[in-house]
Amino acid sequence: MRTRSLCALTIVLLFTLIACNSNKPADNSANSMAQNSAPNAGGNSSGGGNATSSSSIPAPAPAATPAPPPPPPPVVVPAGTSLTVRLGDALSSKTSSAGDAFSATLAEPVAVGGNTVIPAGAKATGTVVDAKPLGRFKGGASLEVRLTSITVNGAPYSIQTAAVSRTEKGKGKRTAVMAGGGSALGGIIGGIAGGGKGAAIGLLAGAGAGGAGAAFTGNKDIVLPAETALTFRLTAALEVKQQ
């Protein structure tokens, strides 16, 4: 009886061992799966942690751009410098008026210290300061102009220059003599022609001839055609920016 009991117990133990052995692989596989998933979860969490940490780290500051060098100082064209220009428009004491503008072109380059500051061909503008036509029997003609600006490397600069003047003396004395001479000559011709009445007619004819002569000889105004060269002098220094 005892032997049977031992055998039965032995059989029970064997079945128990077999059952335990059959359950261990599943547990092991479950454990391995849990372990595999744990690193992945940890990796994901660590990856999330890395993302968070990387976003919290400030980006490196960009390299500072070097400051541009300061522009070179302007070149000073001193007062007293001559500017020779050629007129782009004709000017006349008879047709021009004070305040009229005119154009011009620099005929000769302007240099400072051996370096050209204003090249030939630079555009300039000026104004008529005064214009008086010549009187018929008296007075004289006058024309006065000055430069007001010049363009260098595309930039206009206001300038101050001394005025350039042209004058023409009146023909009043000469024309009066010619008028008197014409009248006297007419009187002589009239006297020769026939006495008092002829003399009167001759005086009128002579006066008319003298008047016509005076009008013709006195009609001499100042005219400066286009391309006329004029030289102006700076009365104030001019600062020109370098390129």
C-alpha positions in Angstrom: 0.0 0.0 0.0 2.8 2.3 0.9 4.5 1.4 -2.3 1.5 2.4 -4.3 1.3 5.6 -2.6 4.9 6.4 -3.4 4.3 5.5 -7.0 1.3 7.7 -7.2 3.2 10.6 -5.5 6.1 10.1 -7.9 3.8 10.2 -10.9 2.2 13.4 -9.6 5.5 15.0 -9.1 6.6 14.0 -12.6 3.5 15.5 -14.1 4.0 18.6 -12.0 7.6 19.0 -13.2 6.5 18.5 -16.8 3.8 21.1 -16.4 6.3 23.5 -14.9 8.8 22.9 -17.7 6.1 23.5 -20.3 5.2 26.8 -18.7 8.7 28.2 -18.5 9.3 29.0 -22.2 6.1 31.0 -22.4 7.1 32.9 -19.3 10.6 33.4 -20.8 9.1 34.6 -24.1 6.8 36.9 -22.3 9.6 38.2 -20.2 11.8 38.6 -23.3 9.0 40.4 -25.0 8.5 42.7 -22.0 12.2 43.3 -21.9 12.3 44.1 -25.6 9.4 46.4 -25.3 10.9 48.1 -22.3 14.0 49.3 -24.1 11.9 50.5 -27.0 9.6 52.4 -24.7 12.7 53.6 -22.9 14.1 54.5 -26.3 11.0 56.4 -27.2 10.9 58.1 -23.9 14.6 58.9 -24.2 14.1 60.0 -27.7 11.3 62.3 -26.6 13.6 63.4 -23.8 16.3 64.1 -26.4 13.9 66.1 -28.5 12.9 68.1 -25.5 16.4 68.6 -24.5 17.5 69.5 -28.0 14.8 72.1 -28.4 15.8 73.6 -25.1 19.4 74.0 -26.2 19.8 77.5 -27.9 21.0 77.5 -31.5 24.5 78.8 -32.0 24.5 82.5 -32.8 25.4 83.3 -36.5 28.8 84.7 -37.1 28.9 88.5 -36.8 29.1 90.3 -40.2 32.1 92.5 -40.3 31.2 96.2 -40.4 31.8 97.8 -43.8 34.8 100.2 -43.9 34.0 103.8 -43.5 33.6 105.8 -46.7 36.7 107.8 -47.8 36.6 111.5 -46.8 35.3 113.9 -49.5 37.8 115.8 -51.7 37.8 119.5 -51.2 38.0 121.7 -54.3 39.2 124.9 -52.8 37.7 128.4 -53.4 39.4 130.2 -56.3 39.5 127.1 -58.5 38.6 127.9 -62.1 35.8 126.0 -63.9 35.9 126.4 -67.7 32.6 125.4 -69.3 31.0 125.5 -72.8 27.5 126.8 -73.0 24.8 124.5 -74.0 22.4 127.4 -74.8 22.9 130.7 -76.6 22.6 133.7 -74.3 22.0 137.3 -75.4 21.6 140.6 -73.7 18.5 141.2 -75.8 16.7 137.9 -75.6 17.8 136.7 -72.1 16.3 137.8 -68.8 17.5 137.8 -65.2 16.6 134.5 -63.7 16.9 132.5 -66.9 18.6 129.1 -66.5 21.2 127.7 -68.9 23.1 124.5 -69.3 26.8 124.0 -69.8 29.4 121.2 -70.0 32.8 121.2 -68.2 35.4 121.7 -70.9 38.5 120.9 -68.8 38.9 118.5 -65.9 39.3 119.8 -62.4 42.2 118.2 -60.4 43.2 118.4 -56.7 46.6 117.1 -55.7 47.2 115.6 -59.1 44.0 113.6 -59.1 41.0 114.4 -61.2 38.0 115.2 -59.1 35.6 116.5 -61.7 36.0 115.0 -65.1 35.6 116.9 -68.4 32.1 116.6 -69.7 30.5 117.0 -66.3 27.1 118.7 -66.7 26.6 122.1 -65.1 23.8 124.6 -64.9 23.8 128.3 -64.4 21.6 131.4 -64.3 21.4 134.8 -65.9 22.0 137.4 -63.2 21.4 140.4 -65.3 20.6 141.2 -69.0 20.2 144.6 -70.5 19.8 145.2 -74.2 21.6 148.0 -76.0 19.6 151.3 -76.3 18.9 152.7 -79.7 20.5 156.2 -79.1 22.0 155.9 -75.6 22.9 153.4 -72.9 24.9 150.1 -73.2 24.3 146.4 -73.3 25.2 144.1 -70.4 25.0 140.4 -69.7 26.0 138.8 -66.4 25.9 135.0 -65.7 27.1 132.6 -63.0 27.2 128.8 -62.4 24.9 127.4 -59.8 25.5 123.6 -59.9 27.6 120.8 -61.3 27.1 117.1 -61.5 29.9 114.7 -60.5 29.5 110.9 -60.7 25.7 111.3 -61.0 25.4 113.5 -57.9 24.5 117.2 -58.3 26.4 119.7 -56.2 25.4 123.3 -55.6 28.3 125.7 -56.2 29.0 129.3 -55.7 30.9 131.2 -58.4 31.8 134.7 -59.3 29.7 136.2 -62.1 31.1 136.5 -65.6 30.0 139.8 -67.1 30.1 141.2 -70.7 29.3 144.8 -71.5 29.0 146.8 -74.7 29.2 150.6 -74.6 26.3 152.5 -76.1 26.5 154.2 -79.5 24.5 157.3 -78.3 27.2 159.9 -79.1 28.1 158.4 -82.4 24.6 158.0 -83.6 23.7 161.6 -82.6 26.6 162.9 -84.7 25.5 160.7 -87.6 21.9 162.0 -87.2 23.1 165.7 -87.2 25.4 165.1 -90.1 22.7 163.5 -92.1 20.4 166.5 -91.5 23.1 169.0 -92.5 23.9 167.0 -95.6 20.2 166.9 -96.5 20.0 170.7 -96.0 23.0 171.2 -98.3 21.4 169.0 -101.0 18.1 170.8 -100.6 19.8 174.2 -100.9 21.5 173.2 -104.1 18.2 171.8 -105.4 16.3 175.1 -105.1 16.4 177.3 -102.0 14.2 177.5 -99.0 11.6 174.9 -99.9 14.2 172.5 -101.2 16.2 173.1 -98.1 13.3 172.1 -95.9 12.7 169.0 -97.9 16.4 168.2 -97.7 16.4 168.6 -93.9 13.6 166.2 -93.5 15.2 163.7 -95.8 18.5 164.1 -94.1 17.0 163.7 -90.7 15.3 160.5 -91.8 18.5 159.1 -93.2 20.4 160.0 -90.0 17.7 158.4 -87.9 17.9 155.2 -89.9 21.7 155.2 -89.6 21.5 155.6 -85.8 19.0 152.8 -85.4 21.2 150.5 -87.5 24.6 151.2 -85.9 23.2 151.3 -82.4 21.6 147.8 -82.7 24.5 145.8 -81.3 23.7 143.5 -78.4 25.9 141.0 -76.6 25.4 137.4 -77.9 27.1 134.3 -76.5 26.4 131.5 -78.9 26.2 127.8 -77.8 29.6 126.2 -77.3 31.1 129.5 -76.1 33.8 128.9 -73.5 33.4 130.8 -70.2 35.6 130.5 -67.1 34.0 130.8 -63.7 35.9 131.0 -60.4 34.6 129.2 -57.2 33.9 131.7 -54.4 33.4 128.8 -51.9 35.0 125.5 -51.4 33.3 122.4 -52.9 33.3 119.0 -51.2 33.0 116.1 -53.6 32.3 112.6 -52.4 34.7 109.9 -53.5 33.4 106.7 -55.1 
